[in-house]
């Protein structure tokens, strides 16, 4: 997609070039909207396909450490072209092996853009299984269904956040367990939700699951390099066989139930 530069100065230039190309692509897609149709947009989902060598450059280009910056850049473009995006529109960035078929593909950069509107919700009736491979949860397996709002994951059944309020973890790892892996799971570590715009289950890091706290890493069957969640705003589409490491060593596995594996 891009030349891989070795020098520091050239790497910085590559970050800027990548960001400029992405924003130009998004601008061209937004300009196709006419008659204030931006008001029907619920959000934008940007898919970034990259090799392992260039991923760190593209993460910097997409402001992974501060995802609100990319949204601000796009909002400026919308304002410049009188595209009336609603106040509640969302921006999601996902790093993938290949751009999914449902996304609009860029011609000069390996990106895809999916525009979420009120009309393009994908209706599916899917079930999946979350199996605990390492660590000790209340159950060894959990079944989740499409249409779910949120399945929370963390240490202890009831977890108190920094705001003082409690949440109930649907997949709970007891803190008094003798299993060493449980110690490194945060009380509010992650959650899984159903994305009706793309018809997929997604996992997101919560407050305790991003640096400098604990961590979340996902390893897919077709990619030996784990994907790390560094932001609570950027999720990962769960695919058949994905293994998710919570903290240091607790592992859960995502599988579709029989006859529901997506091709």
C-alpha positions as CSV (number, residue, x, y, z in Angstrom):
1,X,0.0,0.0,0.0
2,X,2.7,2.4,1.0
3,X,6.5,2.2,0.8
4,X,8.0,1.3,4.1
5,X,10.5,4.0,5.1
6,X,13.3,3.3,7.4
7,X,14.3,6.8,8.5
8,X,12.5,8.7,11.3
9,X,11.9,11.7,9.1
10,X,10.5,9.6,6.3
11,X,8.3,7.7,8.7
12,X,6.7,10.9,9.9
13,X,6.1,11.9,6.3
14,X,4.5,8.5,5.7
15,X,2.1,9.1,8.6
16,X,1.1,12.4,7.2
17,X,0.7,11.0,3.6
18,X,-1.4,8.1,4.9
19,X,-3.7,10.5,7.0
20,X,-4.1,12.9,4.0
21,X,-5.0,10.0,1.7
22,X,-7.6,8.7,4.2
23,X,-9.1,12.1,4.7
24,X,-9.2,12.8,1.0
25,X,-11.1,9.5,0.5
26,X,-13.6,10.2,3.2
27,X,-14.1,13.8,1.8
28,X,-14.9,12.4,-1.6
29,X,-17.4,10.0,-0.2
30,X,-19.1,12.7,1.9
31,X,-19.2,15.0,-1.1
32,X,-21.4,12.5,-2.9
33,X,-24.2,13.3,-0.4
34,X,-26.6,15.8,-1.6
35,X,-29.5,17.8,-0.2
36,X,-28.3,17.6,3.4
37,X,-28.4,13.8,3.5
38,X,-25.7,13.9,6.1
39,X,-28.4,14.2,8.7
40,X,-29.3,10.6,8.1
41,X,-25.8,9.4,9.0
42,X,-25.5,7.6,12.3
43,X,-21.8,7.1,12.0
44,X,-18.8,6.3,9.9
45,X,-16.8,3.0,10.1
46,X,-13.3,3.1,8.6
47,X,-11.6,-0.2,7.8
48,X,-7.8,-0.1,7.5
49,X,-6.0,-3.0,5.9
50,X,-2.3,-3.2,6.4
51,X,0.8,-5.4,6.7
52,X,2.4,-5.9,10.1
53,X,5.3,-3.7,9.1
54,X,3.2,-0.7,8.2
55,X,0.5,-1.1,10.9
56,X,2.3,1.2,13.4
57,X,2.5,4.0,10.8
58,X,-1.2,3.7,10.0
59,X,-2.2,3.6,13.7
60,X,-0.4,6.9,14.1
61,X,-2.1,8.2,11.0
62,X,-5.5,7.3,12.3
63,X,-4.9,8.8,15.8
64,X,-5.4,5.5,17.5
65,X,-4.1,7.0,20.8
66,X,-6.6,9.8,20.5
67,X,-9.5,8.8,18.2
68,X,-11.5,12.0,18.8
69,X,-8.9,13.8,16.7
70,X,-9.8,11.9,13.5
71,X,-13.5,12.6,14.1
72,X,-12.7,16.3,14.5
73,X,-10.8,16.3,11.2
74,X,-13.8,14.7,9.5
75,X,-16.2,17.1,11.1
76,X,-14.2,20.0,9.7
77,X,-14.6,18.5,6.2
78,X,-18.3,18.1,6.7
79,X,-18.6,21.7,7.9
80,X,-16.6,23.0,4.9
81,X,-19.0,21.3,2.4
82,X,-22.2,22.0,4.4
83,X,-22.8,18.3,5.1
84,X,-25.2,18.3,8.0
85,X,-23.9,15.5,10.2
86,X,-26.1,15.0,13.3
87,X,-24.6,15.9,16.7
88,X,-24.6,12.3,17.8
89,X,-22.7,10.8,14.8
90,X,-19.9,8.3,15.7
91,X,-16.6,7.4,14.2
92,X,-15.0,3.9,14.4
93,X,-11.7,2.7,13.0
94,X,-11.0,-1.0,12.7
95,X,-7.7,-2.6,11.5
96,X,-8.4,-5.7,9.4
97,X,-6.6,-8.2,7.2
98,X,-8.7,-7.2,4.2
99,X,-11.4,-4.6,3.5
100,X,-14.9,-6.2,3.9
101,X,-17.2,-6.5,0.9
102,X,-19.8,-4.2,2.4
103,X,-17.5,-1.3,2.7
104,X,-16.8,1.3,-0.1
105,X,-13.2,0.8,-1.1
106,X,-10.7,3.6,-1.8
107,X,-8.9,3.5,-5.2
108,X,-5.4,4.6,-4.1
109,X,-5.1,3.4,-0.5
110,X,-6.2,0.1,1.2
111,X,-9.1,1.5,3.1
112,X,-12.8,0.9,3.2
113,X,-15.6,3.1,4.5
114,X,-19.0,2.0,5.7
115,X,-21.5,4.8,6.2
116,X,-24.1,3.9,8.9
117,X,-27.5,5.3,8.3
118,X,-30.9,4.8,9.8
119,X,-31.9,2.7,6.9
120,X,-29.1,0.2,6.5
121,X,-29.3,-1.9,9.6
122,X,-28.5,-5.6,8.9
123,X,-31.0,-8.0,10.4
124,X,-29.4,-11.3,11.4
125,X,-30.3,-14.0,13.9
126,X,-27.0,-15.4,15.0
127,X,-25.8,-17.2,18.1
128,X,-22.2,-17.6,19.3
129,X,-20.3,-19.2,22.1
130,X,-17.7,-17.6,24.4
131,X,-15.6,-20.4,25.8
132,X,-13.1,-19.9,28.7
133,X,-9.8,-21.5,27.7
134,X,-7.7,-20.2,30.6
135,X,-8.8,-18.6,33.8
136,X,-11.8,-19.4,35.9
137,X,-15.2,-17.8,35.2
138,X,-18.5,-18.6,36.7
139,X,-19.2,-20.9,33.7
140,X,-17.0,-22.5,31.1
141,X,-19.2,-21.4,28.2
142,X,-21.6,-18.5,27.5
143,X,-24.1,-18.2,24.7
144,X,-24.6,-14.7,23.1
145,X,-27.2,-13.7,20.6
146,X,-27.3,-11.1,17.8
147,X,-29.3,-8.0,18.9
148,X,-27.6,-7.9,22.3
149,X,-26.9,-4.5,23.7
150,X,-23.8,-5.4,25.7
151,X,-22.2,-8.4,27.3
152,X,-19.8,-7.2,30.0
153,X,-16.6,-9.0,31.0
154,X,-14.6,-8.5,34.2
155,X,-13.4,-9.6,37.6
156,X,-16.2,-10.2,40.1
157,X,-19.9,-10.3,39.3
158,X,-20.5,-6.7,40.6
159,X,-17.8,-4.2,39.8
160,X,-17.5,-0.7,41.0
161,X,-16.0,1.8,38.6
162,X,-14.1,5.0,39.1
163,X,-17.3,7.0,39.0
164,X,-18.6,5.1,42.1
165,X,-21.3,3.2,40.3
166,X,-21.6,-0.6,40.0
167,X,-22.1,-2.7,36.9
168,X,-22.9,-6.4,36.6
169,X,-20.4,-8.5,34.7
170,X,-22.2,-11.0,32.5
171,X,-19.0,-13.0,32.1
172,X,-17.4,-12.8,35.6
173,X,-14.1,-14.1,36.8
174,X,-14.2,-14.4,40.6
175,X,-11.5,-12.5,42.4
176,X,-11.2,-15.2,45.1
177,X,-10.4,-17.9,42.6
178,X,-7.1,-19.8,43.0
179,X,-6.5,-19.4,39.3
180,X,-3.6,-17.1,38.8
181,X,-5.0,-15.7,35.5
182,X,-8.0,-14.1,37.3
183,X,-5.7,-11.7,39.2
184,X,-4.9,-9.7,36.0
185,X,-8.4,-9.1,34.8
186,X,-9.9,-5.7,35.6
187,X,-13.3,-5.3,37.2
188,X,-14.4,-3.4,34.1
189,X,-12.3,-5.1,31.4
190,X,-14.2,-5.4,28.2
191,X,-17.6,-5.9,26.6
192,X,-19.1,-7.5,23.5
193,X,-21.9,-5.9,21.5
194,X,-23.8,-6.5,18.3
195,X,-23.2,-4.1,15.5
196,X,-26.3,-4.1,13.4
197,X,-24.8,-1.9,10.7
198,X,-22.3,-4.5,9.6
199,X,-24.0,-7.6,11.1
200,X,-21.2,-8.7,13.4
201,X,-20.3,-9.2,17.1
202,X,-17.6,-6.8,18.2
203,X,-15.4,-6.6,21.3
204,X,-14.4,-3.3,23.0
205,X,-12.0,-2.5,25.7
206,X,-13.5,-0.9,28.8
207,X,-11.9,1.5,31.3
208,X,-9.7,-1.2,32.9
209,X,-8.8,-3.0,29.7
210,X,-6.6,-0.3,28.1
211,X,-3.1,0.9,28.9
212,X,-1.8,1.9,31.4
213,X,-4.2,-0.6,33.1
214,X,-4.6,-4.2,31.9
215,X,-4.6,-5.2,28.3
216,X,-6.6,-7.0,25.6
217,X,-5.1,-8.9,22.7
218,X,-6.9,-10.7,20.0
219,X,-5.4,-13.5,17.8
220,X,-7.3,-14.7,14.7
221,X,-7.0,-18.0,13.0
222,X,-5.7,-16.4,9.8
223,X,-3.3,-14.0,11.4
224,X,-0.5,-14.9,13.8
225,X,0.1,-11.3,14.9
226,X,-2.2,-10.3,17.9
227,X,-4.3,-7.2,17.6
228,X,-4.2,-5.0,20.6
229,X,-7.1,-2.8,21.8
230,X,-5.6,0.6,22.8
231,X,-8.7,2.6,23.0
232,X,-12.2,2.2,24.4
233,X,-13.6,3.7,21.2
234,X,-12.1,1.4,18.6
235,X,-13.5,-2.2,18.6
236,X,-12.6,-5.4,16.9
237,X,-15.0,-7.6,14.8
238,X,-15.0,-11.1,16.2
239,X,-14.6,-13.8,13.7
240,X,-14.7,-17.6,14.0
241,X,-12.0,-18.9,16.3
242,X,-10.7,-15.6,17.6
243,X,-8.9,-16.0,20.9
244,X,-8.9,-13.0,23.3
245,X,-6.3,-12.6,26.0
246,X,-7.6,-10.6,29.0
247,X,-4.8,-9.2,31.2
248,X,-1.8,-11.4,31.2
249,X,-3.0,-15.0,30.7
250,X,-6.8,-15.4,30.8
251,X,-8.1,-16.5,27.4
252,X,-11.6,-16.7,25.9
253,X,-12.5,-18.1,22.5
254,X,-15.2,-16.9,20.2
255,X,-17.1,-19.5,18.1
256,X,-20.3,-19.3,16.1
257,X,-22.7,-22.1,17.1
258,X,-23.3,-24.9,14.6
259,X,-24.9,-23.9,11.3
260,X,-24.3,-20.2,12.0
261,X,-20.6,-19.9,10.9
262,X,-20.3,-16.8,8.6
263,X,-18.5,-17.4,5.4
